[in-house]
């Protein structure tokens, strides 16, 4: 089984251990559940696939934007500030 090694401070480790103990779980189970709690479910993946389908079709057909990547990035930044 693959392993994951993370560096945490003493305080973070203490808080993780306390959280695991409160839930009566092993540290490994507690961290895994917390890490995957926001993972998309099957419906979210289906929604994403449906959202991307027309864009993928456009890309496959050779449709391209007339804007440069710089223009696209600038427009995206402007949209975030509005």
N, C-alpha and C positions, 0 to 999 in steps of 0.2 A: 504494500500500500504506500502511495506517495506520502511524503511528509512535508510540512510547512514549518519553517523556523522564523519566528518574529522576535524582534528586540523590544522589550517593554521596560519601563522604569520599575523600580521597586514598588512605588505607589500604585502604578497601573496594575501590576501583578497582584498586589494586595486587594485591590478593588475587584479584579476579575475573580479571584478566589472567593471573596465574600459573596459576590453575586452568584457564583456557582453553588456555594453552600446554601444560600437562601432558597435556591430552586431545587436543592437536593440532587444536583447533577454533577457529573465529573467536570473538571475544568475543560477537557477536550470537547465534551458534548455542549457545554455552555457556550464556549467560544464559537463552535461550529454553528449552533443555532443562531447566535447573534450575528455572525458574519453573513449567513444566508437568509436572514429574516426578510430582507428587502429584495430577494431574488424574484424575478418575474415568474409568474405562473404560466401555465399553458395558454390561457386566454390572452395574456399580455403579449406573448410571443406571436399568437395568431393575429392580434391587432396590429402588431408591428409589421408582420409579413404583408398584411392587407394594405397598410399605409405605404410600404415600400414598393409594392408590386408595380404600380404605374411608373414610378421613377426608374426602376430597373428596366422595364420595357423601353422607356425612352432612351436610356443609356445603351441598351442592346441594339436599338435601331440607329444609333449614331447621332441622336439629337444631342447637341451641345449648347452650352450657354455662350452667349456672345460677350460675356463679361470675363475679365481676368480674375484670377484668384484674389488678387489685391482688392479689386472692386467688390467682390463678394464678401470678403472679410470686413471691409469698411462698412458695407451696408448692414452686415450682421451686427457690428458694434453699435451702429446708429440705432438699430432696432432695439437693442438691449437697453439703451439709455432713455428711450421714449417711454 
